[in-house]
């Protein structure tokens, strides 16, 4: 074979390798962006991970037990996917998380059950104030780390801030007292 043919074949091979490397680099970059979007949520769950392991073995009602086990398994799978760098596994976990939050009413109800089990002092305080289940669930979203605007968007509730005003009254928070998210986070301590 003449040298020019070898040069052409080598150029084609190099171009193919470069294209493959670029495609893989873009796929990894997309995955990293997706994982960074969930960094805050992952950090919050990591903090609770040891507690979830203990609670998963403790006696609870069956529904709460299943929720705790599911969240524990989800966190464990996510940590394993991130540590291993397995993009397919990471995508599967992220899809599970997206499915988990896709139904706001069900997700908020589950949060209420979990916070009652995981944070009994906070739950007792909120129940003593006479909050409805829906108001309690809004407080759980604040405890999760969301702000008012994010909660309004997630719940698609145009009256969210009026509801927060009602919650503040029930909690005994005045107009100049701390924000409800700070108050809820203090209850978690």
Backbone bond lengths (Angstrom), bond angles and torsions (degrees), N, CA, C in turn:
res aa  C-N    CA-C-N  psi(-1)  N-CA   C-N-CA  omega(-1)  CA-C   N-CA-C  phi
1 X - - - 1.446 - - 1.526 108.33 -
2 X 1.309 115.35 137.76 1.465 117.78 179.29 1.530 110.73 -69.34
3 X 1.309 115.99 158.25 1.469 122.94 -177.92 1.521 111.54 -61.13
4 X 1.323 118.02 -34.68 1.466 120.81 -179.01 1.535 111.06 -65.27
5 X 1.326 117.51 -34.17 1.462 120.91 177.74 1.525 110.05 -67.13
6 X 1.346 115.31 -42.23 1.466 119.09 177.21 1.520 111.16 -62.04
7 X 1.294 116.85 -40.09 1.475 121.18 -179.90 1.533 109.52 -64.38
8 X 1.329 116.95 -42.13 1.469 121.17 179.57 1.530 110.15 -64.84
9 X 1.345 117.03 -45.12 1.466 120.31 178.30 1.525 111.70 -62.82
10 X 1.330 115.94 -40.39 1.458 120.32 178.11 1.527 110.55 -64.62
11 X 1.330 117.28 -40.43 1.464 121.43 178.47 1.531 110.85 -64.11
12 X 1.327 117.05 -41.70 1.471 121.14 178.41 1.530 109.81 -63.75
13 X 1.335 116.56 -44.61 1.450 121.32 179.21 1.526 111.15 -61.32
14 X 1.320 116.55 -45.71 1.475 120.67 179.58 1.527 110.83 -63.26
15 X 1.331 117.22 -40.56 1.465 121.08 178.82 1.527 110.33 -63.75
16 X 1.329 116.51 -42.56 1.465 120.38 178.10 1.515 111.95 -63.31
17 X 1.334 116.82 -43.42 1.461 120.75 178.29 1.523 111.07 -63.99
18 X 1.328 116.85 -41.50 1.465 120.60 178.88 1.526 110.76 -64.20
19 X 1.331 117.10 -41.50 1.470 120.92 179.31 1.524 110.46 -64.40
20 X 1.320 117.00 -42.41 1.468 120.90 178.63 1.519 110.70 -63.89
21 X 1.319 117.08 -43.76 1.460 120.89 179.08 1.527 110.70 -62.99
22 X 1.325 117.78 -41.20 1.459 121.95 178.62 1.525 110.37 -64.15
23 X 1.331 117.12 -43.25 1.461 120.77 179.59 1.532 110.19 -62.03
24 X 1.346 117.51 -44.07 1.460 121.07 179.31 1.525 110.46 -65.77
25 X 1.310 117.71 -40.05 1.463 121.21 179.04 1.527 110.05 -61.73
26 X 1.336 118.08 -43.10 1.465 121.72 178.76 1.523 111.11 -65.37
27 X 1.323 117.33 -39.18 1.471 120.54 178.62 1.524 110.29 -63.87
28 X 1.307 116.95 -42.90 1.460 121.23 178.36 1.524 110.21 -65.64
29 X 1.334 117.36 -40.86 1.466 121.02 178.57 1.533 110.92 -62.23
30 X 1.351 117.08 -41.26 1.473 120.10 177.60 1.520 110.84 -62.58
31 X 1.311 117.23 -43.09 1.458 121.44 179.58 1.527 110.55 -63.91
32 X 1.314 116.83 -42.68 1.467 119.94 178.87 1.524 111.35 -61.75
33 X 1.344 116.49 -41.79 1.472 119.36 177.64 1.520 110.67 -62.22
34 X 1.316 116.78 -42.31 1.467 121.20 179.59 1.523 110.68 -64.26
35 X 1.329 117.04 -41.51 1.457 120.52 178.66 1.525 111.57 -68.24
36 X 1.327 117.42 -37.31 1.460 120.43 178.06 1.522 111.33 -64.21
37 X 1.328 117.00 -33.44 1.464 120.38 178.02 1.524 111.26 -61.98
38 X 1.329 116.36 -27.80 1.464 120.39 -178.06 1.528 113.26 -101.69
39 X 1.333 117.63 7.86 1.459 120.86 -175.31 1.521 112.20 -57.73
40 X 1.315 116.74 -44.41 1.466 119.81 179.57 1.508 112.38 -61.58
41 X 1.328 116.14 -42.52 1.463 120.13 179.62 1.523 110.44 -67.20
42 X 1.315 116.02 -39.85 1.461 120.17 179.67 1.521 109.80 -63.19
43 X 1.346 117.12 -42.82 1.461 120.77 -179.38 1.524 110.88 -61.00
44 X 1.325 116.96 -42.47 1.465 120.47 179.63 1.523 110.69 -64.03
45 X 1.311 116.80 -41.58 1.462 120.02 -179.25 1.528 110.40 -70.20
46 X 1.325 117.38 -36.88 1.464 120.31 178.34 1.531 110.42 -59.60
47 X 1.347 116.29 -39.66 1.464 119.70 179.31 1.526 110.32 -60.38
48 X 1.323 116.60 -37.56 1.463 121.22 -176.97 1.524 112.71 -86.50
49 X 1.313 118.18 -9.62 1.463 121.58 -173.04 1.530 113.09 -53.13
50 X 1.352 120.56 -50.10 1.468 118.66 179.69 1.535 112.13 -62.26
51 X 1.329 115.85 -38.64 1.461 119.07 179.20 1.526 110.53 -64.24
52 X 1.314 116.76 -39.02 1.457 120.07 179.70 1.522 110.95 -64.61
53 X 1.318 117.12 -36.66 1.458 120.10 179.42 1.526 110.52 -62.95
54 X 1.335 116.72 -42.57 1.463 120.66 179.16 1.524 109.99 -68.21
55 X 1.329 116.01 -45.99 1.459 119.78 -177.61 1.524 112.34 -66.13
56 X 1.310 117.01 -29.28 1.459 119.48 179.91 1.524 111.01 -63.35
57 X 1.334 116.93 -24.62 1.466 120.44 179.51 1.527 112.47 -94.15
58 X 1.341 117.47 -8.60 1.463 119.71 -176.21 1.523 110.78 -88.32
59 X 1.316 116.61 152.09 1.469 118.89 -179.12 1.527 111.20 -72.57
60 X 1.299 117.28 128.60 1.465 125.38 176.33 1.512 106.22 -142.19
61 X 1.329 114.88 174.19 1.454 115.46 173.00 1.531 107.62 -64.15
62 X 1.298 116.32 156.65 1.465 121.16 -170.95 1.528 112.84 -60.00
63 X 1.328 117.41 -41.09 1.469 119.93 -178.43 1.522 111.16 -64.12
64 X 1.325 116.73 -45.33 1.465 120.18 179.07 1.521 110.20 -65.13
65 X 1.302 117.19 -40.09 1.463 121.82 177.85 1.530 110.72 -58.12
66 X 1.340 116.04 -45.61 1.469 120.23 178.86 1.525 111.45 -64.86
67 X 1.344 117.65 -39.34 1.463 120.77 177.60 1.522 111.41 -62.46
68 X 1.326 115.95 -44.70 1.463 120.34 179.98 1.524 109.94 -63.27
69 X 1.310 117.06 -44.64 1.465 120.76 179.45 1.523 110.77 -61.81
70 X 1.339 116.67 -44.11 1.465 120.71 -179.80 1.527 110.89 -61.86
71 X 1.334 117.33 -46.26 1.470 120.06 -179.84 1.517 111.19 -65.63
72 X 1.312 117.14 -40.14 1.460 121.19 177.48 1.529 110.18 -60.97
73 X 1.329 117.18 -46.53 1.462 121.30 178.98 1.528 111.19 -63.11
74 X 1.315 116.42 -39.82 1.461 120.88 179.75 1.530 110.95 -64.05
75 X 1.321 116.45 -43.63 1.472 120.46 178.09 1.522 110.12 -64.49
76 X 1.306 116.98 -44.77 1.462 120.32 179.80 1.528 111.12 -60.61
77 X 1.317 116.52 -43.01 1.465 121.20 179.63 1.525 110.57 -65.22
78 X 1.329 116.81 -40.69 1.463 120.83 179.50 1.522 110.79 -64.96
79 X 1.319 116.53 -44.82 1.464 119.61 178.70 1.524 110.63 -61.93
80 X 1.317 117.69 -42.77 1.462 120.93 179.03 1.526 111.02 -63.98
81 X 1.328 117.03 -39.99 1.465 120.68 -179.90 1.519 111.23 -65.49
82 X 1.330 116.49 -42.71 1.470 120.26 -179.62 1.523 110.31 -67.60
83 X 1.329 117.01 -44.88 1.472 120.45 -179.57 1.520 111.02 -63.03
84 X 1.331 116.88 -41.56 1.463 120.16 -176.50 1.528 112.58 -79.83
85 X 1.333 116.70 -18.03 1.460 119.63 -177.26 1.521 112.96 72.11
86 X 1.320 116.95 18.36 1.460 122.59 -178.76 1.524 109.23 -78.23
87 X 1.328 116.93 105.71 1.460 120.97 -175.05 1.523 112.43 -67.17
88 X 1.315 118.10 -38.22 1.470 120.01 178.82 1.519 110.65 -64.38
89 X 1.308 115.95 -42.81 1.461 120.82 179.66 1.523 110.24 -65.81
90 X 1.340 116.39 -42.17 1.470 120.92 177.97 1.515 110.93 -61.36
91 X 1.327 116.32 -44.20 1.465 120.10 179.06 1.525 111.42 -62.57
92 X 1.314 117.13 -39.25 1.468 120.81 179.36 1.529 110.34 -64.17
93 X 1.330 116.75 -41.58 1.461 120.31 179.19 1.528 110.04 -66.58
94 X 1.315 116.69 -44.10 1.469 120.01 179.45 1.526 110.85 -63.13
95 X 1.321 116.85 -36.74 1.467 119.92 175.71 1.528 110.59 -64.09
96 X 1.326 116.93 -38.78 1.471 120.78 177.73 1.527 111.19 -64.19
97 X 1.333 116.08 -40.29 1.468 120.16 178.26 1.524 110.07 -65.09
98 X 1.326 116.52 -44.21 1.466 119.77 178.76 1.524 111.00 -61.95
99 X 1.319 117.44 -38.95 1.469 120.87 177.72 1.528 110.15 -66.34
100 X 1.323 116.83 -38.40 1.459 122.26 -179.81 1.523 111.93 -59.57
101 X 1.327 116.88 -40.43 1.470 120.62 -176.59 1.523 113.05 -95.17
102 X 1.322 118.00 1.34 1.471 120.86 -174.91 1.529 113.15 -69.17
103 X 1.302 118.36 -23.82 1.469 122.43 177.58 1.530 107.73 -111.65
104 X 1.351 116.99 95.36 1.468 119.77 -174.92 1.526 114.00 -55.22
105 X 1.331 118.39 -42.32 1.472 120.27 -177.47 1.528 110.72 -62.48
106 X 1.330 117.53 -45.92 1.466 121.14 -179.76 1.531 110.70 -67.37
107 X 1.329 116.14 -42.42 1.469 120.01 -179.37 1.528 110.70 -62.77
108 X 1.337 116.75 -44.01 1.460 120.22 -179.01 1.536 111.12 -66.37
109 X 1.319 117.40 -37.16 1.456 121.15 176.93 1.532 110.04 -63.56
110 X 1.342 116.16 -42.56 1.460 120.27 177.98 1.529 110.92 -63.86
111 X 1.338 116.36 -40.51 1.468 119.62 177.72 1.528 110.62 -59.47
112 X 1.331 115.82 -42.96 1.467 119.81 -179.83 1.531 109.65 -59.74
113 X 1.322 117.24 -46.10 1.467 120.41 179.02 1.529 111.28 -61.62
114 X 1.333 115.92 -43.32 1.468 119.55 -178.96 1.522 112.06 -66.56
115 X 1.347 117.08 -42.60 1.466 118.68 179.46 1.526 111.17 -67.26
116 X 1.322 117.68 -33.31 1.471 119.80 175.17 1.529 110.08 -61.98
117 X 1.334 116.60 -37.89 1.470 120.85 -179.93 1.522 112.18 -79.36
118 X 1.338 116.97 -41.05 1.464 121.17 -173.23 1.523 113.76 -87.61
119 X 1.324 116.49 -29.10 1.463 121.26 -175.74 1.534 109.35 -130.32
120 X 1.321 117.28 66.83 1.464 119.28 -174.36 1.528 113.59 -61.57
121 X 1.327 118.22 -31.70 1.465 119.40 179.24 1.521 110.87 -67.26
122 X 1.325 116.84 -43.54 1.463 120.33 177.33 1.530 109.83 -63.04
123 X 1.321 116.38 -46.12 1.464 120.91 -178.15 1.524 110.87 -60.61
124 X 1.325 116.86 -43.67 1.456 120.87 179.78 1.527 110.68 -62.18
125 X 1.319 116.61 -44.21 1.470 120.97 -179.90 1.527 110.49 -60.83
126 X 1.337 117.04 -45.65 1.467 120.39 -179.04 1.526 111.06 -66.75
127 X 1.331 117.18 -38.06 1.461 120.53 179.35 1.531 110.90 -68.96
128 X 1.333 116.67 -37.08 1.467 120.61 178.83 1.527 111.56 -63.51
129 X 1.331 116.46 -27.30 1.468 120.82 -179.47 1.525 111.87 -80.71
130 X 1.317 117.41 -3.86 1.461 120.95 176.36 1.520 114.37 80.12
131 X 1.334 117.48 26.93 1.460 119.84 177.93 1.524 110.38 -69.51
132 X 1.308 115.93 143.49 1.457 120.42 172.13 1.527 108.17 -72.24
133 X 1.327 117.00 167.56 1.470 119.94 177.32 1.523 110.42 -57.47
134 X 1.327 117.18 -43.13 1.469 121.28 -179.19 1.533 110.98 -62.71
135 X 1.323 117.36 -42.70 1.466 120.89 178.51 1.527 110.29 -65.57
136 X 1.323 116.70 -39.87 1.463 121.91 176.84 1.526 109.38 -60.17
137 X 1.339 116.33 -43.15 1.465 121.28 -178.90 1.529 111.21 -65.16
138 X 1.332 117.19 -37.04 1.474 120.90 175.65 1.528 108.64 -61.42
139 X 1.332 116.99 -43.28 1.468 120.66 178.03 1.530 110.89 -62.26
140 X 1.318 117.31 -34.94 1.472 120.89 177.39 1.524 110.72 -64.27
141 X 1.335 116.97 -37.10 1.464 119.76 177.14 1.523 110.33 -65.51
142 X 1.341 116.96 -38.52 1.473 119.86 174.30 1.524 109.67 -63.89
143 X 1.327 117.44 -42.29 1.466 121.08 179.51 1.526 111.00 -62.55
144 X 1.329 115.81 -31.91 1.462 120.82 178.37 1.527 111.42 -68.00
145 X 1.345 116.53 -19.85 1.461 120.78 177.51 1.520 114.07 113.54
146 X 1.327 116.86 5.95 1.464 119.44 178.46 1.522 110.31 -80.09
147 X 1.338 116.16 154.26 1.458 119.71 173.77 1.525 108.74 -100.68
148 X 1.326 116.27 175.10 1.453 121.12 -175.66 1.514 113.60 -58.10
149 X 1.324 116.89 -43.09 1.458 120.07 -178.74 1.531 111.20 -64.21
150 X 1.331 116.68 -42.70 1.473 120.61 178.92 1.529 110.69 -64.72
151 X 1.328 116.63 -38.99 1.464 120.14 178.97 1.525 110.01 -65.87
152 X 1.322 116.50 -42.89 1.467 120.45 178.98 1.526 110.45 -60.11
153 X 1.327 117.34 -43.44 1.459 120.74 179.30 1.524 111.10 -67.14
154 X 1.325 116.94 -42.69 1.465 120.48 -177.31 1.528 111.24 -66.14
155 X 1.320 116.32 -43.70 1.462 120.34 -177.62 1.525 112.54 -83.90
156 X 1.324 116.63 -10.94 1.470 122.55 -177.26 1.524 110.79 53.88
157 X 1.325 114.99 42.51 1.452 121.78 -177.61 1.521 108.96 -110.92
158 X 1.314 116.95 107.00 1.454 121.82 -179.77 1.522 112.99 -67.40
159 X 1.330 117.19 -19.04 1.467 121.15 -179.72 1.531 111.69 -99.42
160 X 1.308 117.59 19.15 1.463 120.82 -174.68 1.524 111.80 -53.25
161 X 1.320 117.13 -46.75 1.461 119.29 -173.90 1.532 111.62 -70.52
162 X 1.331 118.21 -27.47 1.472 119.99 172.81 1.530 109.36 -68.70
163 X 1.339 116.43 -39.92 1.470 120.02 177.77 1.528 110.55 -63.55
164 X 1.328 116.19 -38.47 1.466 119.76 179.00 1.525 109.64 -64.37
165 X 1.333 116.67 -37.03 1.462 119.84 176.30 1.527 111.31 -60.85
166 X 1.319 116.86 -41.15 1.467 121.12 177.49 1.529 110.86 -66.02
167 X 1.325 116.47 -40.04 1.467 120.67 178.10 1.526 109.80 -63.68
168 X 1.332 116.40 -44.34 1.478 120.98 179.41 1.529 110.54 -57.75
169 X 1.333 116.48 -42.71 1.473 119.81 179.12 1.523 110.45 -61.79
170 X 1.334 116.78 -45.35 1.465 120.16 -179.33 1.530 111.65 -64.48
171 X 1.329 116.17 -31.89 1.465 120.35 179.68 1.528 111.64 -81.50
172 X 1.334 116.19 -8.62 1.463 120.31 -179.64 1.512 113.39 80.39
173 X 1.321 117.23 21.72 1.461 121.13 179.15 1.520 109.40 -89.71
174 X 1.312 116.13 126.66 1.454 120.90 177.62 1.520 111.45 -82.00
175 X 1.315 114.02 176.65 1.469 120.41 -177.56 1.526 112.26 -60.27
176 X 1.325 116.72 -33.43 1.467 120.57 -175.86 1.521 113.35 -101.78
177 X 1.325 116.57 4.45 1.467 119.88 175.82 1.523 109.18 -74.19
178 X 1.318 115.15 174.11 1.468 119.92 -178.00 1.521 111.63 -61.55
179 X 1.333 114.88 161.49 1.462 121.23 176.73 1.518 109.95 -62.72
180 X 1.318 114.62 156.26 1.471 119.56 -176.99 1.527 111.35 -64.62
181 X 1.344 117.62 -34.71 1.468 118.59 -179.89 1.528 111.14 -65.22
182 X 1.342 117.82 -39.56 1.464 120.87 176.56 1.519 111.74 -65.94
183 X 1.322 115.94 -38.65 1.461 120.95 178.44 1.533 110.46 -62.93
184 X 1.322 115.97 -45.69 1.481 120.24 -179.67 1.523 110.05 -64.77
185 X 1.336 117.65 -42.79 1.459 119.78 179.44 1.530 111.41 -62.61
186 X 1.361 116.33 -34.94 1.461 119.23 176.31 1.523 111.55 -64.53
187 X 1.339 116.71 -35.00 1.472 120.15 177.27 1.521 111.58 -65.38
188 X 1.329 116.85 -26.39 1.463 120.71 -178.73 1.526 112.21 -75.29
189 X 1.304 117.10 -18.49 1.476 120.17 -176.50 1.487 112.45 -79.73
